[in-house]
């Protein structure tokens, strides 16, 4: 494998032309003893990519290559690396740094480290480098954030799991999804389809919850035991106080009746948000919690331990992503973003054909 002095990628050039991705190049940060260099094979397309380069979440250090659902081959490892080896197929997700020394990091909560660094658009500690994401030829990552991919998982199946998959797997595991529990999944999209499949694989009774029944057949094929359409009168009545956990992947809060969702929860049940809709958020009333003493919260990504567990579960249970492969290019990225924004993709896009876009 050839080894470049500079990495290259498709970068959003500015706030005004954020969708006009241009191929650019940059010097990677200095190579450290615990670093791993990866030749990228494919990368999933996440709504976070769009929100970031469009400026929805604040200032952007343009030009910027986004993408944080990476799978590729290891080209080089530092002298102290023990978690990866040259030639290995590995994945990288949305986080590329934490201190690894604080209480959170030592308790498998490294994604909540106060020093955590995102895969793109963030200053990397100890350098003047701004992280660049997976719409790129290569990535330089600390070994802790590099995950071996089981042989039975196709690269384009595994890539979206590195963000969308673990984002739902983590709360499912932490809040006890398994035999004897009833789990609801709000929203059947990139995150929601993983939530259904992983909850079922963990042994839970799984119900998909969506505005209409347009995706019911898909949800049942994914493993859902039941389906609730919130546009139907009295949709929540037969299921009040029967769910142990509800994972909400909703991408919009327009018309979102939180009290009806919370009414589904059993005593001390949990409503956990993993979607990040824009706008002013949800209106919460104390009265919505009195009947069942339920909890509402949110979660962020997942720990290294949870990523490895998730990949092993997917391999053991034969879980396959519902993924559409799109060759990476300016036009390919634009197509993936368009299908994401109009919700026509079923249910995750993955950019592929990197060898053609980035000549060796």
VOPAGU-2260 file (C-alpha; in pm, 1 decimal, decimal comma):
REM VOPAGU-2260
SITE   aa  ch    i         X         Y         Z
SITE  UNK   A    0       0,0       0,0       0,0
SITE  UNK   A    1     133,0     345,4     -89,6
SITE  UNK   A    2     168,5     601,8     185,4
SITE  UNK   A    3      78,8     968,2     122,5
SITE  UNK   A    4     242,0    1269,7     283,5
SITE  UNK   A    5     -91,8    1451,3     265,3
SITE  UNK   A    6    -445,6    1325,2     305,1
SITE  UNK   A    7    -718,1    1436,8      66,5
SITE  UNK   A    8   -1094,2    1452,6      79,8
SITE  UNK   A    9   -1417,6    1614,6     -28,8
SITE  UNK   A   10   -1458,6    1929,6     181,4
SITE  UNK   A   11   -1743,0    2177,4     224,1
SITE  UNK   A   12   -1580,9    2507,8     120,2
SITE  UNK   A   13   -1793,1    2770,5     297,6
SITE  UNK   A   14   -2123,4    2844,1     467,1
SITE  UNK   A   15   -2264,9    2991,8     145,9
SITE  UNK   A   16   -2157,9    2694,4     -67,4
SITE  UNK   A   17   -2165,8    2417,8     192,1
SITE  UNK   A   18   -2313,2    2168,5     -54,2
SITE  UNK   A   19   -2049,2    2236,7    -321,0
SITE  UNK   A   20   -1797,8    1981,9    -191,9
SITE  UNK   A   21   -1451,0    2024,5    -339,1
SITE  UNK   A   22   -1156,8    1789,6    -326,6
SITE  UNK   A   23    -880,6    1934,4    -111,0
SITE  UNK   A   24    -572,8    1813,1      75,2
SITE  UNK   A   25    -410,0    1875,0     411,9
SITE  UNK   A   26    -120,7    1764,2     626,7
SITE  UNK   A   27    -232,1    1523,9     898,5
SITE  UNK   A   28    -135,9    1596,1    1256,3
SITE  UNK   A   29     202,3    1461,2    1373,2
SITE  UNK   A   30     210,5    1082,0    1399,4
SITE  UNK   A   31     215,0     965,8    1762,7
SITE  UNK   A   32     327,9     647,1    1933,7
SITE  UNK   A   33     -31,4     531,3    1978,7
SITE  UNK   A   34    -160,4     639,4    1638,4
SITE  UNK   A   35    -303,4     431,3    1356,4
SITE  UNK   A   36    -318,3     540,0     991,9
SITE  UNK   A   37    -611,7     405,0     793,8
SITE  UNK   A   38    -677,9     393,4     419,8
SITE  UNK   A   39   -1053,3     455,6     408,2
SITE  UNK   A   40   -1271,1     211,6     216,3
SITE  UNK   A   41   -1616,9     354,9     285,2
SITE  UNK   A   42   -1804,7     599,3     508,7
SITE  UNK   A   43   -2167,5     627,4     612,5
SITE  UNK   A   44   -2361,7     950,0     570,3
SITE  UNK   A   45   -2513,2    1087,4     891,3
SITE  UNK   A   46   -2753,6    1375,4     953,4
SITE  UNK   A   47   -2482,0    1519,3    1178,0
SITE  UNK   A   48   -2269,1    1569,9     866,7
SITE  UNK   A   49   -2537,2    1791,5     716,1
SITE  UNK   A   50   -2613,1    1985,2    1034,7
SITE  UNK   A   51   -2242,6    2056,3    1080,4
SITE  UNK   A   52   -2142,8    2177,7     734,0
SITE  UNK   A   53   -2466,2    2374,2     696,0
SITE  UNK   A   54   -2384,5    2561,3    1017,3
SITE  UNK   A   55   -2693,7    2447,1    1207,3
SITE  UNK   A   56   -2489,3    2376,2    1519,6
SITE  UNK   A   57   -2259,1    2678,0    1516,8
SITE  UNK   A   58   -1945,2    2804,3    1347,5
SITE  UNK   A   59   -1764,8    2570,3    1108,7
SITE  UNK   A   60   -1387,6    2565,7    1037,2
SITE  UNK   A   61   -1413,5    2556,1     657,7
SITE  UNK   A   62   -1293,3    2387,6     445,1
SITE  UNK   A   63   -1415,1    2074,2     620,9
SITE  UNK   A   64   -1447,5    1707,6     529,5
SITE  UNK   A   65   -1721,9    1549,0     738,0
SITE  UNK   A   66   -1811,6    1181,3     783,7
SITE  UNK   A   67   -1777,3     977,1    1101,3
SITE  UNK   A   68   -1881,3     623,9    1007,6
SITE  UNK   A   69   -1553,4     497,0     864,6
SITE  UNK   A   70   -1426,2     152,7     767,4
SITE  UNK   A   71   -1084,0      96,2     613,7
SITE  UNK   A   72    -752,6     -90,0     624,9
SITE  UNK   A   73    -468,7     -14,8     864,9
SITE  UNK   A   74    -157,8     113,6     682,5
SITE  UNK   A   75      68,1     204,8     973,6
SITE  UNK   A   76      77,6     174,2    1350,8
SITE  UNK   A   77     281,4     357,3    1614,3
SITE  UNK   A   78     541,0     172,4    1826,2
SITE  UNK   A   79     311,8     155,9    2131,3
SITE  UNK   A   80      -1,9      38,2    1947,7
SITE  UNK   A   81    -150,0    -289,4    2075,8
SITE  UNK   A   82    -514,7    -259,4    1963,6
SITE  UNK   A   83    -464,5    -267,7    1584,8
SITE  UNK   A   84    -225,1    -415,2    1331,1
SITE  UNK   A   85    -119,8    -338,2     976,3
SITE  UNK   A   86    -357,1    -484,3     716,5
SITE  UNK   A   87    -647,9    -516,3     960,5
SITE  UNK   A   88    -995,1    -393,7     860,4
SITE  UNK   A   89   -1116,5    -147,7    1120,7
SITE  UNK   A   90   -1387,8     105,6    1193,8
SITE  UNK   A   91   -1382,7     457,4    1338,2
SITE  UNK   A   92   -1681,3     647,2    1475,1
SITE  UNK   A   93   -1777,7     998,5    1576,3
SITE  UNK   A   94   -1527,4    1040,0    1859,6
SITE  UNK   A   95   -1149,6    1034,4    1815,3
SITE  UNK   A   96   -1012,9    1150,4    2150,3
SITE  UNK   A   97   -1072,1    1159,5    2523,3
SITE  UNK   A   98    -824,7    1200,2    2808,4
SITE  UNK   A   99    -848,7     826,2    2900,8
SITE  UNK   A  100    -754,8     922,3    3255,5
SITE  UNK   A  101   -1057,5    1086,1    3418,9
SITE  UNK   A  102   -1323,8     908,4    3623,0
SITE  UNK   A  103   -1558,7     889,7    3323,9
SITE  UNK   A  104   -1298,5     739,8    3093,0
SITE  UNK   A  105   -1199,5     480,6    3351,1
SITE  UNK   A  106   -1566,3     380,5    3401,2
SITE  UNK   A  107   -1642,1     308,6    3033,3
SITE  UNK   A  108   -1800,1     650,1    2993,2
SITE  UNK   A  109   -1529,1     800,3    2773,3
SITE  UNK   A  110   -1785,0     950,5    2538,2
SITE  UNK   A  111   -1881,7    1180,1    2828,7
SITE  UNK   A  112   -1523,5    1291,1    2895,4
SITE  UNK   A  113   -1501,9    1668,5    2928,0
SITE  UNK   A  114   -1207,4    1662,2    2685,8
SITE  UNK   A  115   -1373,2    1449,4    2418,4
SITE  UNK   A  116   -1298,9    1542,0    2054,5
SITE  UNK   A  117   -1526,3    1487,5    1755,0
SITE  UNK   A  118   -1412,8    1318,8    1434,6
SITE  UNK   A  119   -1434,6    1640,7    1235,4
SITE  UNK   A  120   -1432,0    2015,5    1285,2
SITE  UNK   A  121   -1261,8    2009,5    1626,4
SITE  UNK   A  122    -919,0    2120,4    1749,0
SITE  UNK   A  123    -701,5    1820,5    1834,3
SITE  UNK   A  124    -526,1    1855,3    2172,7
SITE  UNK   A  125    -160,6    1946,9    2166,5
SITE  UNK   A  126    -162,0    2044,0    1798,3
SITE  UNK   A  127    -287,3    2318,5    1568,3
SITE  UNK   A  128    -476,0    2056,3    1366,9
SITE  UNK   A  129    -852,6    2062,3    1304,6
SITE  UNK   A  130    -999,3    1715,0    1269,3
SITE  UNK   A  131   -1116,9    1609,7     924,0
SITE  UNK   A  132   -1372,4    1335,8     870,6
SITE  UNK   A  133   -1427,7    1028,9     659,6
SITE  UNK   A  134   -1517,1    1177,4     321,6
SITE  UNK   A  135   -1140,9    1144,9     283,3
SITE  UNK   A  136    -867,6     919,0     154,9
SITE  UNK   A  137    -710,2     846,0     494,1
SITE  UNK   A  138    -749,9     897,9     866,7
SITE  UNK   A  139    -498,5     919,7    1152,8
SITE  UNK   A  140    -660,2     799,7    1475,3
SITE  UNK   A  141    -546,4     713,3    1827,7
SITE  UNK   A  142    -568,9     335,9    1862,3
SITE  UNK   A  143    -832,8     350,1    2137,5
SITE  UNK   A  144   -1085,7     481,5    1884,5
SITE  UNK   A  145   -1008,9     214,6    1623,2
SITE  UNK   A  146   -1227,3     -98,3    1624,7
SITE  UNK   A  147   -1162,7    -431,7    1451,1
SITE  UNK   A  148   -1448,4    -531,1    1218,3
SITE  UNK   A  149   -1561,5    -896,5    1234,1
SITE  UNK   A  150   -1493,9   -1085,5     911,1
SITE  UNK   A  151   -1860,8   -1170,4     859,8
SITE  UNK   A  152   -1968,1    -804,2     841,9
SITE  UNK   A  153   -1945,8    -631,2     503,9
SITE  UNK   A  154   -1770,5    -296,7     520,9
SITE  UNK   A  155   -2074,5     -98,6     406,1
SITE  UNK   A  156   -2288,3    -281,4     664,1
SITE  UNK   A  157   -2045,6    -207,2     945,1
SITE  UNK   A  158   -1968,8     156,4     860,9
SITE  UNK   A  159   -2307,3     309,8     960,5
SITE  UNK   A  160   -2299,4     107,2    1281,3
SITE  UNK   A  161   -1999,4     312,8    1395,3
SITE  UNK   A  162   -2232,6     606,0    1472,7
SITE  UNK   A  163   -2598,5     524,1    1408,4
SITE  UNK   A  164   -2563,9     170,9    1540,9
SITE  UNK   A  165   -2381,9     238,1    1866,6
SITE  UNK   A  166   -2590,0     550,9    1936,0
SITE  UNK   A  167   -2894,0     327,2    1987,7
SITE  UNK   A  168   -2710,7      18,1    2111,9
SITE  UNK   A  169   -2566,7     203,1    2411,9
SITE  UNK   A  170   -2899,5     305,6    2572,9
SITE  UNK   A  171   -3052,4     -32,3    2489,2
SITE  UNK   A  172   -2776,8    -204,7    2687,0
SITE  UNK   A  173   -2751,9      50,7    2966,8
SITE  UNK   A  174   -3125,2      54,2    3031,5
SITE  UNK   A  175   -3174,9    -319,8    3026,4
SITE  UNK   A  176   -3332,4    -413,9    2693,7
SITE  UNK   A  177   -3358,3    -790,4    2689,1
SITE  UNK   A  178   -3587,3   -1087,4    2760,1
SITE  UNK   A  179   -3898,0    -984,3    2953,5
SITE  UNK   A  180   -3878,7    -616,9    2853,2
SITE  UNK   A  181   -4094,2    -420,2    2611,4
SITE  UNK   A  182   -3907,3    -162,6    2402,5
SITE  UNK   A  183   -4050,4     105,8    2176,3
SITE  UNK   A  184   -3859,8     269,2    1892,2
SITE  UNK   A  185   -3982,6     609,7    1774,6
SITE  UNK   A  186   -3885,0     682,8    1415,1
SITE  UNK   A  187   -3786,6     426,0    1153,6
SITE  UNK   A  188   -3483,0     571,1     983,6
SITE  UNK   A  189   -3106,4     545,9     995,9
SITE  UNK   A  190   -3097,7     517,2    1376,3
SITE  UNK   A  191   -3439,7     364,2    1427,1
SITE  UNK   A  192   -3385,6      63,6    1203,7
SITE  UNK   A  193   -3078,4     -28,4    1408,7
SITE  UNK   A  194   -3271,1      19,1    1732,3
SITE  UNK   A  195   -3534,6    -229,4    1616,8
SITE  UNK   A  196   -3280,1    -488,7    1504,8
SITE  UNK   A  197   -3054,0    -459,5    1810,0
SITE  UNK   A  198   -3341,8    -456,1    2060,2
SITE  UNK   A  199   -3478,2    -771,8    1898,5
SITE  UNK   A  200   -3133,7    -933,5    1895,1
SITE  UNK   A  201   -3102,6    -858,1    2268,9
SITE  UNK   A  202   -3426,6   -1048,0    2328,9
SITE  UNK   A  203   -3675,9    -767,9    2392,7
SITE  UNK   A  204   -4033,2    -739,6    2267,9
SITE  UNK   A  205   -4003,6    -456,1    2016,6
SITE  UNK   A  206   -4264,4    -209,1    1891,9
SITE  UNK   A  207   -4200,7      40,2    1614,2
SITE  UNK   A  208   -4369,1     380,1    1654,2
SITE  UNK   A  209   -4415,9     608,8    1354,6
SITE  UNK   A  210   -4653,2     880,5    1234,0
SITE  UNK   A  211   -4813,8     654,8     972,6
SITE  UNK   A  212   -4808,6     289,8     869,4
SITE  UNK   A  213   -4601,0     357,2     555,8
SITE  UNK   A  214   -4298,7     176,1     702,5
SITE  UNK   A  215   -4483,5     -97,5     891,3
SITE  UNK   A  216   -4384,1    -378,1     654,1
SITE  UNK   A  217   -4018,5    -273,4     675,2
SITE  UNK   A  218   -4030,9    -251,1    1054,3
SITE  UNK   A  219   -4174,5    -599,8    1084,9
SITE  UNK   A  220   -3911,6    -734,3     846,8
SITE  UNK   A  221   -3649,1    -579,9    1076,0
SITE  UNK   A  222   -3797,5    -775,7    1364,5
SITE  UNK   A  223   -4060,8    -550,1    1520,9
SITE  UNK   A  224   -4328,1    -746,2    1708,1
SITE  UNK   A  225   -4581,5    -463,7    1682,1
SITE  UNK   A  226   -4644,5    -125,4    1525,2
SITE  UNK   A  227   -4808,2     194,1    1648,7
SITE  UNK   A  228   -4911,3     480,3    1418,4
SITE  UNK   A  229   -4935,5     805,2    1612,5
SITE  UNK   A  230   -5168,1     964,1    1356,6
SITE  UNK   A  231   -5441,3     719,0    1455,5
SITE  UNK   A  232   -5693,3     821,9    1719,7
SITE  UNK   A  233   -5620,7     673,5    2060,8
SITE  UNK   A  234   -5301,8     506,7    1938,5
SITE  UNK   A  235   -5148,3     499,2    2286,5
SITE  UNK   A  236   -5450,2     387,2    2490,4
SITE  UNK   A  237   -5409,7       5,4    2470,4
SITE  UNK   A  238   -5041,9      27,6    2563,6
SITE  UNK   A  239   -5038,6     272,0    2854,2
SITE  UNK   A  240   -4786,1     184,4    3125,7
SITE  UNK   A  241   -4657,4    -125,7    2944,7
SITE  UNK   A  242   -4320,7     -17,8    2800,7
SITE  UNK   A  243   -3997,5     -43,7    2997,3
SITE  UNK   A  244   -3795,7     167,7    2755,0
SITE  UNK   A  245   -3862,8     390,8    2456,1
SITE  UNK   A  246   -3578,9     505,0    2229,5
SITE  UNK   A  247   -3669,1     816,9    2032,8
SITE  UNK   A  248   -3479,0     871,8    1709,9
SITE  UNK   A  249   -3721,7    1142,9    1591,7
SITE  UNK   A  250   -3568,1    1399,9    1357,8
SITE  UNK   A  251   -3845,0    1654,5    1414,9
SITE  UNK   A  252   -4059,1    1766,0    1708,6
SITE  UNK   A  253   -4331,7    1916,7    1489,9
SITE  UNK   A  254   -4661,2    1793,4    1633,6
SITE  UNK   A  255   -4474,1    1572,9    1881,6
SITE  UNK   A  256   -4705,9    1499,5    2176,0
SITE  UNK   A  257   -4456,0    1405,7    2446,9
SITE  UNK   A  258   -4724,1    1333,1    2707,7
SITE  UNK   A  259   -4871,3    1058,0    2490,7
SITE  UNK   A  260   -4533,8     887,5    2453,0
SITE  UNK   A  261   -4459,2     913,6    2824,8
SITE  UNK   A  262   -4798,5     759,1    2904,8
SITE  UNK   A  263   -4673,8     436,9    2747,3
SITE  UNK   A  264   -4402,4     389,1    3008,7
SITE  UNK   A  265   -4433,9     155,0    3305,6
SITE  UNK   A  266   -4342,4     275,0    3654,3
SITE  UNK   A  267   -3987,1     413,1    3637,7
SITE  UNK   A  268   -3974,5     348,9    3263,4
SITE  UNK   A  269   -3734,1     551,3    3051,5
SITE  UNK   A  270   -3781,8     771,7    2747,1
SITE  UNK   A  271   -3439,5     819,5    2590,7
SITE  UNK   A  272   -3369,4    1065,6    2308,9
SITE  UNK   A  273   -3093,4     996,3    2057,3
SITE  UNK   A  274   -3219,0    1210,6    1768,2
SITE  UNK   A  275   -3111,8    1574,3    1755,8
SITE  UNK   A  276   -3392,5    1778,4    1596,7
SITE  UNK   A  277   -3339,2    2149,2    1552,7
SITE  UNK   A  278   -3567,4    2415,1    1694,9
SITE  UNK   A  279   -3663,7    2489,9    2051,1
SITE  UNK   A  280   -3698,2    2130,9    2169,7
SITE  UNK   A  281   -3981,7    1981,2    2374,3
SITE  UNK   A  282   -4214,7    2132,1    2630,3
SITE  UNK   A  283   -4206,7    1924,3    2946,3
SITE  UNK   A  284   -4468,1    1930,0    3221,8
SITE  UNK   A  285   -4426,4    1782,0    3568,0
SITE  UNK   A  286   -4776,4    1638,4    3537,2
SITE  UNK   A  287   -4656,8    1410,4    3256,0
SITE  UNK   A  288   -4439,0    1221,1    3504,9
SITE  UNK   A  289   -4671,4    1181,1    3802,1
SITE  UNK   A  290   -4880,4     888,0    3679,8
SITE  UNK   A  291   -4588,6     650,6    3626,2
SITE  UNK   A  292   -4283,7     823,9    3780,3
SITE  UNK   A  293   -4105,3     785,1    3447,3
SITE  UNK   A  294   -3770,6     930,4    3341,1
SITE  UNK   A  295   -3668,4    1128,6    3033,6
SITE  UNK   A  296   -3314,1    1181,6    2913,9
SITE  UNK   A  297   -3069,2    1159,5    2627,1
SITE  UNK   A  298   -2748,2     974,2    2549,6
SITE  UNK   A  299   -2439,3    1025,0    2337,1
SITE  UNK   A  300   -2267,5     760,4    2122,0
SITE  UNK   A  301   -2124,8     466,7    2318,7
SITE  UNK   A  302   -1808,4     341,9    2486,0
SITE  UNK   A  303   -1537,1     130,1    2326,6
SITE  UNK   A  304   -1671,2    -168,6    2515,2
SITE  UNK   A  305   -2019,3    -108,3    2374,6
SITE  UNK   A  306   -1892,2     -66,4    2016,5
SITE  UNK   A  307   -1710,4    -399,9    2036,3
SITE  UNK   A  308   -2015,5    -568,9    2193,3
SITE  UNK   A  309   -2240,2    -428,1    1920,4
SITE  UNK   A  310   -2014,3    -550,6    1639,3
SITE  UNK   A  311   -1993,7    -896,8    1796,7
SITE  UNK   A  312   -2373,8    -907,3    1833,8
SITE  UNK   A  313   -2424,3    -803,6    1471,2
SITE  UNK   A  314   -2184,5   -1073,7    1356,9
SITE  UNK   A  315   -2334,4   -1342,9    1580,1
SITE  UNK   A  316   -2696,3   -1264,8    1487,8
SITE  UNK   A  317   -2631,5   -1192,8    1120,2
SITE  UNK   A  318   -2762,0    -835,5    1147,2
SITE  UNK   A  319   -2740,3    -653,9     815,5
SITE  UNK   A  320   -2773,4    -278,8     770,3
SITE  UNK   A  321   -3040,6    -153,6     534,0
SITE  UNK   A  322   -2785,8      41,9     338,0
SITE  UNK   A  323   -2756,6     204,5      -3,8
SITE  UNK   A  324   -2408,0     225,2    -152,5
SITE  UNK   A  325   -2318,4     545,2    -341,2
SITE  UNK   A  326   -1977,4     603,6    -505,6
SITE  UNK   A  327   -1802,1     894,9    -337,6
SITE  UNK   A  328   -1779,0    1212,2    -546,1
SITE  UNK   A  329   -1917,8    1562,9    -523,8
SITE  UNK   A  330   -2232,7    1441,1    -697,8
SITE  UNK   A  331   -2250,6    1124,7    -489,0
SITE  UNK   A  332   -2231,9    1318,5    -162,2
SITE  UNK   A  333   -2497,5    1560,5    -285,0
SITE  UNK   A  334   -2722,6    1268,9    -380,7
SITE  UNK   A  335   -2679,1    1105,3     -39,9
SITE  UNK   A  336   -2759,5    1431,9     138,6
SITE  UNK   A  337   -3065,5    1494,2     -78,2
SITE  UNK   A  338   -3204,0    1147,1      -5,6
SITE  UNK   A  339   -3130,5    1189,3     364,5
SITE  UNK   A  340   -3310,0    1523,3     379,7
SITE  UNK   A  341   -3619,2    1406,6     191,8
SITE  UNK   A  342   -3623,6    1076,1     384,7
SITE  UNK   A  343   -3619,9     867,4      68,4
SITE  UNK   A  344   -3318,2     654,3     163,3
SITE  UNK   A  345   -3403,9     315,1     313,6
SITE  UNK   A  346   -3238,6     352,5     563,7
SITE  UNK   A  347   -2874,5     458,6     552,7
SITE  UNK   A  348   -2638,2     567,9     274,8
SITE  UNK   A  349   -2274,2     463,3     260,5
SITE  UNK   A  350   -2014,6     624,6      35,1
SITE  UNK   A  351   -1803,4     362,7    -142,7
SITE  UNK   A  352   -1560,6     326,2    -438,7
SITE  UNK   A  353   -1286,5     522,7    -260,9
SITE  UNK   A  354   -1011,4     367,7    -475,2
SITE  UNK   A  355   -1165,2     532,1    -781,4
SITE  UNK   A  356   -1201,8     873,1    -617,4
SITE  UNK   A  357    -861,0     872,1    -445,8
SITE  UNK   A  358    -596,7     716,6    -667,5
SITE  UNK   A  359    -342,8     506,0    -481,8
